[in-house]
Amino acid sequence: MAIHHIVLFQFKDDATPEVVQDTCTKMLGLKDSCIHPTTAKPYVKASMGGKNMSIEGLENGITHAFVVEFETLADRDFYVKEDKVHHGFVQQYILAPEAPIAKAQVIDFVPGAM
């Protein structure tokens, strides 16, 4: 049962293109830098993302979207609750006063579970 972790970012107006690129690169890099405490190997199954390119006009300020896939709920829970690398990313790029992200939204789902 795969778990899809959807992450949406709205960058601050003063975030430079270089800062946006660095933040996105770091977000995608979590796939390889988050290490499972038991296996000592990366545990994020897949990660992808990029800049919004919708023509519908419904983005409400969201500029970038990412999909992070986990094999199990336990992996997702570890990522969100305990993974120090993930927590460091959230602190630096989202929560810190000088962080480049103005708003972040997260939604998780299991495909087909209604």
Order of alpha helices (4+ residues) and beta strands (2+ residues): beta-alpha-beta-beta-alpha-alpha-beta
